[in-house]
């Protein structure tokens, strides 16, 4: 286990400061699990949300304790059924790789039982699905970051006509978790980063973010900016007791984010847009005991919005932002 922690001689957290000035270009993109061994088709017409068991064509290559990927193979009929998302640029090929990592906990003939429920209906009429063994090379596990104050270093003299500081030649995220497992970030505050405090990406899993804050972001107030607590292409993520101010999408998921993802007991102040799944179909989401206020709104209409919606052609064709 690796833990990055600041603590001074008097055990004082608030006086700890780490200053980061990061480049404006960094890697990303979808990360794919590598197939490793057997694959079998799901032998059911319909698998509902919440199911923990699946009947498959041939379970002989699977054993209790195996980590598997349950994958949907969405076809063109599914795209049409989803409010005809092709009009916003969606294709079945783009959504043929949606999968959810699970561990086999029991096996009875060709029936497999998993450690967590299914969060997406699997239907044969919309392409069905498979269960496959996989490898996840290159992951980093058992890492913690805690008790830190992280501050970016923008040019605060660059101001637009609305009086907003807009320099973006400085730190994007204070912390980015890429391909990590069994990790946590707690009691960390971030200031001035133009994208946010933490982004969990690239099929990271079993990650907890708690008791953290992001304040005073320095950037333009427009697309792609001010995502204080972001999750993308990851699963088993918990964010709790967190705070953000002056963001656009403070508690947010990106495209095809697998889930489950939980946001709980957190607060956004002076929110410029909304919270919730942002684009291209995230699944397995829970927002509970969350509050937000809107930037510039009168006191009688100040409540911020949490939306799960069809964003249609917003951005580059966001469509349905999330489900289940």
VOPAGU-2260 file (C-alpha; in pm, 1 decimal, decimal comma):
REM VOPAGU-2260
SITE   aa  ch    i         X         Y         Z
SITE  UNK   A    0       0,0       0,0       0,0
SITE  UNK   A    1     132,8     345,6     -97,1
SITE  UNK   A    2      -2,9     649,6      89,8
SITE  UNK   A    3      79,9    1008,7      -7,1
SITE  UNK   A    4      14,3    1216,0     303,5
SITE  UNK   A    5     123,6    1552,4     439,4
SITE  UNK   A    6     147,1    1606,9     810,5
SITE  UNK   A    7     363,2    1869,7     978,1
SITE  UNK   A    8     528,9    1843,7    1316,9
SITE  UNK   A    9     214,8    1970,9    1489,4
SITE  UNK   A   10     -20,2    1740,4    1298,4
SITE  UNK   A   11    -175,0    2043,3    1126,9
SITE  UNK   A   12    -351,4    1966,9     795,2
SITE  UNK   A   13    -476,5    2311,6     697,5
SITE  UNK   A   14    -131,2    2469,4     677,2
SITE  UNK   A   15       0,8    2212,2     429,8
SITE  UNK   A   16      45,7    2341,0      73,4
SITE  UNK   A   17     166,1    2166,2    -240,6
SITE  UNK   A   18     194,4    2385,0    -549,1
SITE  UNK   A   19     149,8    2224,6    -889,2
SITE  UNK   A   20     187,4    2390,8   -1228,4
SITE  UNK   A   21      89,9    2124,4   -1480,0
SITE  UNK   A   22     108,1    2118,3   -1857,9
SITE  UNK   A   23    -210,0    2178,0   -2052,5
SITE  UNK   A   24    -193,5    1854,9   -2255,1
SITE  UNK   A   25    -222,6    1512,5   -2097,3
SITE  UNK   A   26    -318,7    1164,5   -2214,1
SITE  UNK   A   27    -657,1    1002,3   -2189,0
SITE  UNK   A   28    -905,1     813,8   -2400,7
SITE  UNK   A   29   -1080,1     484,0   -2351,6
SITE  UNK   A   30    -886,2     192,2   -2208,0
SITE  UNK   A   31    -989,2    -159,2   -2307,2
SITE  UNK   A   32    -961,3    -472,8   -2101,2
SITE  UNK   A   33    -759,4    -747,4   -2266,2
SITE  UNK   A   34    -945,8   -1070,9   -2333,2
SITE  UNK   A   35    -786,8   -1364,5   -2156,0
SITE  UNK   A   36    -941,8   -1704,8   -2203,7
SITE  UNK   A   37   -1302,9   -1806,2   -2241,5
SITE  UNK   A   38   -1600,9   -1613,5   -2373,0
SITE  UNK   A   39   -1962,3   -1729,0   -2384,3
SITE  UNK   A   40   -2294,0   -1585,3   -2497,4
SITE  UNK   A   41   -2565,1   -1500,1   -2246,5
SITE  UNK   A   42   -2848,1   -1750,9   -2295,9
SITE  UNK   A   43   -3145,5   -1537,5   -2189,2
SITE  UNK   A   44   -3397,0   -1327,6   -2380,5
SITE  UNK   A   45   -3398,4   -1061,7   -2110,8
SITE  UNK   A   46   -3176,5    -986,1   -1810,2
SITE  UNK   A   47   -3326,8    -713,9   -1585,1
SITE  UNK   A   48   -3151,1    -443,3   -1391,4
SITE  UNK   A   49   -3067,7    -578,8   -1045,8
SITE  UNK   A   50   -3006,3    -937,6   -1156,4
SITE  UNK   A   51   -2711,1   -1112,4    -992,0
SITE  UNK   A   52   -2733,1   -1434,6   -1195,9
SITE  UNK   A   53   -2697,8   -1514,1   -1566,9
SITE  UNK   A   54   -2750,4   -1828,5   -1768,6
SITE  UNK   A   55   -2484,8   -1866,8   -2037,2
SITE  UNK   A   56   -2430,4   -2102,0   -2330,5
SITE  UNK   A   57   -2125,2   -2270,0   -2180,0
SITE  UNK   A   58   -1985,1   -2202,0   -1832,1
SITE  UNK   A   59   -1719,8   -2474,9   -1842,0
SITE  UNK   A   60   -1435,4   -2223,8   -1879,4
SITE  UNK   A   61   -1534,3   -2017,9   -1576,0
SITE  UNK   A   62   -1472,2   -2071,5   -1204,5
SITE  UNK   A   63   -1571,7   -1915,3    -874,4
SITE  UNK   A   64   -1339,8   -1620,9    -807,5
SITE  UNK   A   65   -1285,5   -1533,4   -1174,3
SITE  UNK   A   66   -1310,1   -1164,4   -1258,2
SITE  UNK   A   67   -1514,1   -1132,4   -1574,7
SITE  UNK   A   68   -1653,1    -865,3   -1805,3
SITE  UNK   A   69   -2025,8    -873,1   -1878,2
SITE  UNK   A   70   -2056,9    -704,8   -2215,1
SITE  UNK   A   71   -2357,8    -573,3   -2408,3
SITE  UNK   A   72   -2354,1    -589,0   -2787,3
SITE  UNK   A   73   -2598,6    -314,0   -2874,9
SITE  UNK   A   74   -2731,1    -324,7   -3230,4
SITE  UNK   A   75   -2896,2     -70,6   -3459,6
SITE  UNK   A   76   -3240,5    -152,4   -3318,5
SITE  UNK   A   77   -3122,2     -38,1   -2975,7
SITE  UNK   A   78   -2997,5     290,8   -3119,8
SITE  UNK   A   79   -3341,9     348,0   -3276,5
SITE  UNK   A   80   -3522,7     246,7   -2956,2
SITE  UNK   A   81   -3317,1     501,3   -2761,5
SITE  UNK   A   82   -3507,4     794,3   -2918,7
SITE  UNK   A   83   -3326,6     730,6   -3246,9
SITE  UNK   A   84   -2987,8     845,9   -3125,1
SITE  UNK   A   85   -2845,5     809,2   -3476,0
SITE  UNK   A   86   -2975,0    1160,2   -3542,8
SITE  UNK   A   87   -2719,6    1281,4   -3288,4
SITE  UNK   A   88   -2436,1    1073,2   -3429,9
SITE  UNK   A   89   -2465,4     756,0   -3220,3
SITE  UNK   A   90   -2374,0     424,8   -3390,2
SITE  UNK   A   91   -2411,1      66,9   -3266,7
SITE  UNK   A   92   -2036,1      11,8   -3318,9
SITE  UNK   A   93   -1963,0     290,4   -3071,3
SITE  UNK   A   94   -2172,0     116,7   -2804,0
SITE  UNK   A   95   -2067,5    -242,6   -2871,7
SITE  UNK   A   96   -1800,0    -231,6   -2600,9
SITE  UNK   A   97   -2005,8    -141,8   -2294,1
SITE  UNK   A   98   -1904,8    -383,9   -2020,3
SITE  UNK   A   99   -1921,1    -422,7   -1644,7
SITE  UNK   A  100   -1658,6    -594,5   -1433,7
SITE  UNK   A  101   -1786,4    -856,7   -1191,3
SITE  UNK   A  102   -1650,8   -1146,8    -985,0
SITE  UNK   A  103   -1810,1   -1492,3   -1006,7
SITE  UNK   A  104   -1928,5   -1595,6    -658,7
SITE  UNK   A  105   -2115,3   -1917,5    -747,6
SITE  UNK   A  106   -2158,3   -2155,5   -1038,3
SITE  UNK   A  107   -2445,0   -2398,5   -1095,4
SITE  UNK   A  108   -2419,1   -2574,8   -1429,6
SITE  UNK   A  109   -2434,9   -2297,6   -1688,4
SITE  UNK   A  110   -2566,7   -2040,2   -1439,5
SITE  UNK   A  111   -2319,1   -1786,6   -1300,7
SITE  UNK   A  112   -2373,1   -1571,1    -991,3
SITE  UNK   A  113   -2189,2   -1240,4    -949,1
SITE  UNK   A  114   -2080,4   -1019,1    -662,5
SITE  UNK   A  115   -2280,8    -714,5    -775,3
SITE  UNK   A  116   -2607,8    -660,3    -965,2
SITE  UNK   A  117   -2641,9    -594,3   -1335,5
SITE  UNK   A  118   -2699,2    -220,1   -1394,7
SITE  UNK   A  119   -2808,7    -236,1   -1759,9
SITE  UNK   A  120   -3086,5    -451,7   -1914,0
SITE  UNK   A  121   -2945,6    -710,0   -2154,1
SITE  UNK   A  122   -3192,5    -810,4   -2425,7
SITE  UNK   A  123   -3144,9   -1050,4   -2713,4
SITE  UNK   A  124   -3355,2    -829,5   -2943,9
SITE  UNK   A  125   -3101,5    -551,3   -2897,2
SITE  UNK   A  126   -2791,8    -764,5   -2954,4
SITE  UNK   A  127   -2765,8    -969,9   -2634,3
SITE  UNK   A  128   -2440,8   -1000,9   -2446,7
SITE  UNK   A  129   -2141,2   -1210,5   -2349,3
SITE  UNK   A  130   -1940,3   -1302,9   -2040,8
SITE  UNK   A  131   -1564,3   -1316,9   -2086,8
SITE  UNK   A  132   -1246,7   -1357,3   -1887,5
SITE  UNK   A  133   -1004,0   -1067,9   -1911,3
SITE  UNK   A  134    -674,9    -925,3   -1794,8
SITE  UNK   A  135    -622,4    -570,5   -1673,3
SITE  UNK   A  136    -249,1    -508,9   -1722,0
SITE  UNK   A  137     -69,3    -203,4   -1598,8
SITE  UNK   A  138    -303,7    -117,9   -1313,2
SITE  UNK   A  139    -185,0      48,8    -991,9
SITE  UNK   A  140    -350,9     -68,9    -672,8
SITE  UNK   A  141    -367,2      17,1    -303,2
SITE  UNK   A  142    -279,9     385,7    -330,2
SITE  UNK   A  143    -405,4     666,6    -105,7
SITE  UNK   A  144    -373,4    1046,5    -123,1
SITE  UNK   A  145    -474,8    1235,4     189,2
SITE  UNK   A  146    -430,1    1542,9     408,4
SITE  UNK   A  147    -314,8    1783,3     137,6
SITE  UNK   A  148    -390,0    2130,4       7,2
SITE  UNK   A  149    -317,7    2154,4    -364,9
SITE  UNK   A  150    -302,0    2494,2    -536,6
SITE  UNK   A  151    -249,3    2566,1    -906,3
SITE  UNK   A  152     -57,4    2871,9   -1030,7
SITE  UNK   A  153    -258,2    3063,2   -1294,9
SITE  UNK   A  154    -197,2    3410,1   -1427,4
SITE  UNK   A  155    -471,8    3590,7   -1236,1
SITE  UNK   A  156    -426,9    3911,8   -1433,3
SITE  UNK   A  157    -594,1    3755,9   -1740,7
SITE  UNK   A  158    -957,1    3863,2   -1701,6
SITE  UNK   A  159   -1245,7    3866,0   -1949,5
SITE  UNK   A  160   -1513,6    4133,2   -1993,6
SITE  UNK   A  161   -1729,0    3980,6   -1719,9
SITE  UNK   A  162   -1450,0    4012,5   -1464,7
SITE  UNK   A  163   -1380,5    3636,0   -1461,4
SITE  UNK   A  164   -1020,5    3517,3   -1443,1
SITE  UNK   A  165    -973,2    3298,7   -1751,0
SITE  UNK   A  166    -610,1    3184,8   -1774,6
SITE  UNK   A  167    -585,9    2814,6   -1863,0
SITE  UNK   A  168    -210,0    2774,9   -1898,7
SITE  UNK   A  169    -184,5    2601,8   -1561,3
SITE  UNK   A  170    -301,7    2291,7   -1375,7
SITE  UNK   A  171    -605,7    2106,5   -1510,8
SITE  UNK   A  172    -684,0    1851,0   -1238,8
SITE  UNK   A  173    -514,8    1842,6    -902,1
SITE  UNK   A  174    -537,4    1461,9    -901,5
SITE  UNK   A  175    -601,3    1220,1   -1185,6
SITE  UNK   A  176    -652,3     851,5   -1106,4
SITE  UNK   A  177    -575,2     637,5   -1412,4
SITE  UNK   A  178    -611,3     256,3   -1410,6
SITE  UNK   A  179    -609,0     238,9   -1031,8
SITE  UNK   A  180    -781,4     -11,4    -805,7
SITE  UNK   A  181    -847,8      -7,9    -430,6
SITE  UNK   A  182    -754,5     358,2    -391,5
SITE  UNK   A  183    -872,6     664,7    -203,5
SITE  UNK   A  184    -845,9    1042,3    -182,7
SITE  UNK   A  185    -953,5    1204,4     143,5
SITE  UNK   A  186    -919,5    1535,4     323,4
SITE  UNK   A  187    -771,2    1703,4      15,7
SITE  UNK   A  188    -854,7    2058,2     -90,5
SITE  UNK   A  189    -785,2    2202,5    -433,3
SITE  UNK   A  190    -781,4    2562,7    -549,0
SITE  UNK   A  191    -766,5    2735,5    -889,1
SITE  UNK   A  192    -733,4    2422,6   -1108,3
SITE  UNK   A  193    -926,0    2486,4   -1426,6
SITE  UNK   A  194   -1086,0    2144,5   -1459,4
SITE  UNK   A  195   -1122,2    2027,3   -1103,4
SITE  UNK   A  196    -990,7    1846,6    -800,9
SITE  UNK   A  197   -1005,0    1482,5    -906,1
SITE  UNK   A  198   -1082,8    1280,9   -1218,6
SITE  UNK   A  199   -1123,1     902,5   -1196,5
SITE  UNK   A  200   -1073,4     745,5   -1541,7
SITE  UNK   A  201    -965,5     446,7   -1753,3
SITE  UNK   A  202   -1152,2     167,8   -1574,4
SITE  UNK   A  203   -1033,8     255,7   -1229,4
SITE  UNK   A  204   -1234,0      69,9    -965,2
SITE  UNK   A  205   -1302,1      48,0    -594,0
SITE  UNK   A  206   -1211,5     413,4    -536,7
SITE  UNK   A  207   -1336,8     637,7    -254,7
SITE  UNK   A  208   -1317,2    1018,4    -263,7
SITE  UNK   A  209   -1428,0    1172,5      66,4
SITE  UNK   A  210   -1412,8    1493,4     269,3
SITE  UNK   A  211   -1258,2    1689,9     -19,6
SITE  UNK   A  212   -1315,5    2034,9    -167,5
SITE  UNK   A  213   -1255,1    2227,5    -488,9
SITE  UNK   A  214   -1276,9    2608,7    -481,6
SITE  UNK   A  215   -1196,2    2915,1    -692,2
SITE  UNK   A  216   -1141,8    2749,3   -1032,3
SITE  UNK   A  217    -960,5    2975,2   -1279,4
SITE  UNK   A  218   -1079,5    2926,9   -1639,5
SITE  UNK   A  219   -1334,8    3030,7   -1896,2
SITE  UNK   A  220   -1688,7    2927,9   -1800,6
SITE  UNK   A  221   -1762,2    2709,8   -2102,4
SITE  UNK   A  222   -1758,3    2352,8   -2229,3
SITE  UNK   A  223   -1492,2    2111,3   -2106,3
SITE  UNK   A  224   -1408,4    2316,9   -1798,3
SITE  UNK   A  225   -1489,0    2311,3   -1425,6
SITE  UNK   A  226   -1571,6    1944,1   -1365,5
SITE  UNK   A  227   -1475,1    1938,9    -999,5
SITE  UNK   A  228   -1537,2    1569,8    -922,0
SITE  UNK   A  229   -1537,2    1366,8   -1244,1
SITE  UNK   A  230   -1576,0     993,8   -1316,0
SITE  UNK   A  231   -1526,7     845,6   -1662,9
SITE  UNK   A  232   -1508,4     481,2   -1780,6
SITE  UNK   A  233   -1479,5     351,2   -1424,0
SITE  UNK   A  234   -1677,4     144,6   -1172,9
SITE  UNK   A  235   -1732,9      97,1    -801,0
SITE  UNK   A  236   -1667,7     464,1    -724,6
SITE  UNK   A  237   -1789,0     640,7    -407,8
SITE  UNK   A  238   -1771,8    1019,0    -360,0
SITE  UNK   A  239   -1902,2    1144,8     -27,7
SITE  UNK   A  240   -1901,5    1460,6     185,8
SITE  UNK   A  241   -1738,5    1672,6     -83,7
SITE  UNK   A  242   -1774,8    2042,1    -165,6
SITE  UNK   A  243   -1725,5    2258,8    -472,9
SITE  UNK   A  244   -1790,9    2620,4    -566,5
SITE  UNK   A  245   -1815,0    2806,8    -899,1
SITE  UNK   A  246   -1806,2    2491,0   -1107,3
SITE  UNK   A  247   -2008,0    2395,2   -1414,9
SITE  UNK   A  248   -2055,4    2020,8   -1360,0
SITE  UNK   A  249   -1928,1    1955,7   -1008,5
SITE  UNK   A  250   -2041,9    1596,4    -957,4
SITE  UNK   A  251   -2042,3    1437,6   -1300,2
SITE  UNK   A  252   -1981,6    1129,2   -1511,7
SITE  UNK   A  253   -1852,6    1116,0   -1867,4
SITE  UNK   A  254   -1936,6     899,5   -2167,6
SITE  UNK   A  255   -2023,8     530,3   -2125,9
SITE  UNK   A  256   -1923,8     526,4   -1759,5
SITE  UNK   A  257   -1993,3     175,2   -1637,3
SITE  UNK   A  258   -2087,2     216,7   -1274,3
SITE  UNK   A  259   -2188,8     161,6   -1010,8
SITE  UNK   A  260   -2101,3     519,9    -916,0
SITE  UNK   A  261   -2233,5     688,7    -599,9
SITE  UNK   A  262   -2234,2    1058,3    -507,0
SITE  UNK   A  263   -2366,1    1124,8    -155,9
SITE  UNK   A  264   -2386,0    1402,3     108,0
SITE  UNK   A  265   -2213,2    1666,6    -104,2
SITE  UNK   A  266   -2267,4    2033,2    -189,3
SITE  UNK   A  267   -2219,3    2263,1    -491,9
SITE  UNK   A  268   -2233,6    2639,4    -444,9
SITE  UNK   A  269   -2270,6    2891,5    -730,7
SITE  UNK   A  270   -2306,3    2620,8    -994,8
SITE  UNK   A  271   -2296,8    2752,1   -1353,6
SITE  UNK   A  272   -2467,4    2451,0   -1514,9
SITE  UNK   A  273   -2593,7    2120,7   -1370,0
SITE  UNK   A  274   -2480,6    1803,7   -1193,9
SITE  UNK   A  275   -2543,6    1447,1   -1302,8
SITE  UNK   A  276   -2438,2    1220,6   -1590,9
SITE  UNK   A  277   -2313,4    1446,7   -1866,2
SITE  UNK   A  278   -2317,2    1257,7   -2195,2
SITE  UNK   A  279   -2336,5     929,9   -2386,8
SITE  UNK   A  280   -2500,8     690,3   -2147,7
SITE  UNK   A  281   -2358,5     631,5   -1801,6
SITE  UNK   A  282   -2518,0     350,9   -1597,6
SITE  UNK   A  283   -2550,3     241,8   -1235,0
SITE  UNK   A  284   -2569,0     591,5   -1084,9
SITE  UNK   A  285   -2690,4     707,7    -744,0
SITE  UNK   A  286   -2710,3    1070,8    -627,6
SITE  UNK   A  287   -2830,0    1085,6    -266,0
SITE  UNK   A  288   -2853,2    1378,8     -22,7
SITE  UNK   A  289   -2694,4    1616,5    -273,0
SITE  UNK   A  290   -2752,4    1991,9    -278,7
SITE  UNK   A  291   -2661,1    2275,7    -513,6
SITE  UNK   A  292   -2717,7    2648,3    -562,7
SITE  UNK   A  293   -2703,1    2827,1    -897,2
SITE  UNK   A  294   -2457,4    3105,3    -976,1
SITE  UNK   A  295   -2620,2    3444,8   -1017,4
SITE  UNK   A  296   -2970,5    3319,0    -938,6
SITE  UNK   A  297   -3212,4    3515,7    -717,3
SITE  UNK   A  298   -3261,7    3376,0    -368,3
SITE  UNK   A  299   -3613,0    3255,3    -449,9
SITE  UNK   A  300   -3484,2    3046,5    -742,7
SITE  UNK   A  301   -3136,7    2952,0    -630,9
SITE  UNK   A  302   -3157,7    2572,4    -618,0
SITE  UNK   A  303   -2917,2    2401,7    -856,7
SITE  UNK   A  304   -3017,8    2121,9   -1090,1
SITE  UNK   A  305   -2936,6    1752,0   -1097,2
SITE  UNK   A  306   -3035,1    1616,6   -1440,3
SITE  UNK   A  307   -3055,0    1281,9   -1613,7
SITE  UNK   A  308   -3169,8    1377,1   -1961,1
SITE  UNK   A  309   -3151,6    1341,2   -2335,3
SITE  UNK   A  310   -2909,2    1618,9   -2423,3
SITE  UNK   A  311   -2967,9    1549,7   -2793,7
SITE  UNK   A  312   -2715,8    1738,2   -3008,0
SITE  UNK   A  313   -2547,8    1923,8   -2720,4
SITE  UNK   A  314   -2170,2    1928,0   -2733,9
SITE  UNK   A  315   -2073,7    1680,6   -3005,3
SITE  UNK   A  316   -2392,3    1471,7   -2982,6
SITE  UNK   A  317   -2431,8    1393,0   -2613,7
SITE  UNK   A  318   -2771,3    1220,3   -2644,1
SITE  UNK   A  319   -2895,7    1027,6   -2341,2
SITE  UNK   A  320   -2663,1    1120,4   -2056,8
SITE  UNK   A  321   -2740,3     826,3   -1831,2
SITE  UNK   A  322   -2977,5     551,1   -1720,5
SITE  UNK   A  323   -3057,7     334,0   -1421,2
